[in-house]
């Protein structure tokens, strides 16, 4: 339960498998809380207007652009950032991105990887059309989308093989 005193709020949340408690300004965006308070800098800030998807994380399993959410709105929620997707080495989605050369500068990659988690959860064997539709809110300025779409399709196959 969020407690507010003089524009500051106490919150408790579960990030990448760990509990955190903090007092934040009620207007602090979740992306800034993750980067500045928790030092989870893999969640990138690309636009601050929810246009690019570089700040995509999972909140209770749903892909969310963390620049569109206040930190206090995450009170009591389970969050996964790019740092939390794998405890040792690359996970299957990250490996598929490497295999398919689906990154160049890498700035957008964390957001795409997090969006891919939701796509694969939603569609066990996603079509190219479904992948492209679900990635509509993520922008890559370097590689184009063909390799990213191939990577997500491969990741879905890798996931299915391990289930």
Secondary structure, DSSP 8 states (H G I E B T S, - for coil): --EEETTEEEEEEEETTEEEEEEEETT-BHHHIIIIIS--TTS--S-SSSSS-TTEEEETTEEEEGGGSBGGGGTT-EEE-GGGS-SSS--HHHHHHHHTT--SS-TTHHHHHHHHHHHHHH-TT--HHHHHHHTTT---SSS-SHHHHHHHHHHHHHHHHT-
